[in-house]
Amino acid sequence: MSQPTANFIEKQPNNITDNVSDSLRWPISQIQILLDLPFNDLIYRAQTTHRQFHVANEIQLSTLISVKTGGCPEDCGYCPQAARYHTGVDNQAMLSLETVVTAAKAAKDQGATRFCMGAAWRGPKQRDIDEVTGMISAVKALGLETCATLGMLKPGQAEQLSMAGLDYYNHNLDTAPEIYSEIITTRDYQDRLDTLEEVRNAGINVCCGGIVGMGESRHARAGLIAQLANLDPYPESVPINHLVQVEGTPLYGTAVLDPLEFVRTIAAARITMPKAMVRLSAGRREMSESVQALCFLAGANSIFYGDKLLTTGNPETEQDHALFEKLGLRSR
């Protein structure tokens, strides 16, 4: 190990506390050093951090349902719901309130504590907000935490969601700013940051992460983690997605990311955002049990749970229970 790397390990405080408002608390260069650490050193650091702020063997379960599927006007290169791509995902009407509540009850019965509702919109219209707020209130009444991902929000919409009882709003940054335009051209990075500000100002918890495996470099992954970690405050919930390649999308055929590189990204998220729930999200179906176990060791403590994740598959609940049993993990 080179001396600069060794010094970095020794000099970084073990007690990473609330000092997240400092400018560039985590510059990209430091996160790059983290990602470049020997694997065992990185995992040790991440697990040590994890145990300081979380119950060591506890996993939070979330279930995600698509309340409005397909027909999105955006051009996100990874998304099968974009209307311009031929992926076999049709433009569907919004689910009824009864359907959503039934799904939420089933999720709760299966152990989920958070219920997330997603819609394939650039941003919701007022009539959409009116329907979704009814869903939020009904799900909240079941005793579940509520989360929504509806696209970009206009001024005042976040406040309406908050009044309905929304606990979390998901709006991912997706990737580092310098390569964002290679993935999406129909909105820019500032649009995403503006929506996050609307959410914060409305008093809603932020769920914000990104997607790895889109052909980006390790430096770009460091840039994504830096953007997330330097939000003031950093997100309460950080979903890390592994690209699910869907035929018909521009990113189909991208070279597959090495699984250990994904684990490194989880570890960097845990170290730089110690109090956040770091969630294994899209792509978990393609991960072996061993890779998932390494992700939990690296500090992931939340998963999306159920047989479907928006329009792509997710491990069956029975498989998840079996894996938790093998690893000695318990849900919360």
C-alpha positions, 0 to 999 in steps of 0.5 A: 500500500502506498504511503498516501493511502495509508495516511488517508486511512489513519487520519480520517476520523472514525467518528464521522458526525453531523458536520455535513454542511461544510463546503466540500466535506467530501471532495471527489479526490477523497472519494476517489481515494476511498474507491481505490483502497484495497477491497478489505480496507474499504469494507472494514472502514464501511462496516465500522462506520455502519456499526456506529450509526445503525443496528448491525444486522437489521435491514429496512424493507421497502416495496415499490409500485408503479402507479402510472407506467409508461409513456414518459416524454423524457429520454433517460437512456436507461429507462424502458418507460420512455415513450420514444423507446420500443421496449414493450412497456405500454402507456398505461392509465393510473392505478385506482386508489383501491388497487394501490391500497390493496398492494400496500396492505399486501406489502405490509403483511409481507414485512415492508415498512415503507411503501413507494409509489412511482409514476412515469412523468416528466412532472405531475400535473395538478390533477395527478397531484390530486390523485396521488395525495389521496393514495398517500393519505390512504397508505399512511393510514395503514401505518406505513411510511410513504414515498413517492417518485413523480418526476420534477415538482413545481413550486407548491406541489411538494407542500401538497404532498407533505400535507397528505402525509408523504414521508419521503420523496425520491428524485435521483441524481442518476450520475455525475454532473460531467456525464449527465448529458450523455444519459439524459438530454430532456432535463439538466442537472439543475432541474433535479437539484431544484426539485430536491430543494422544493422537497427539503423546503416542504419538510419531506425527507429526501430519497436520492441516489443514482445508477451505476453500470452505465459505462461510467468510470470510477472517477464518475462514480466518485463524482456521483457520491460526492454530489450526494454526500455534499447535499446539505443535508445529505439524503436520509435515504440513498438508493444505489441502482445497478443498471438493468439493461432493457432491450430497446433502450440506448444503454442496452449492450453496455459493458457489465460493471464488475460486481465488486465495483458495485460493492465499492460504490455501496461502501463509499456511500456508507462512509460518506453518508453514515446516517443514511439508509443505503438501499440496494435497488434496481439490479438486485435480481441479477446479483448473486447471494454472495454479492448481496452479502458483500453489499450488506457487509459494505453498509447497505441496510435497506432493500426494495422488497417484492417481485417487481420493481416498477417494470423490471423484476426483483427477487421473490420475497421467499428468496429474500427471507431465505437469504436473510436467514443464511446471513443472520439478518432481520427486517425492521 
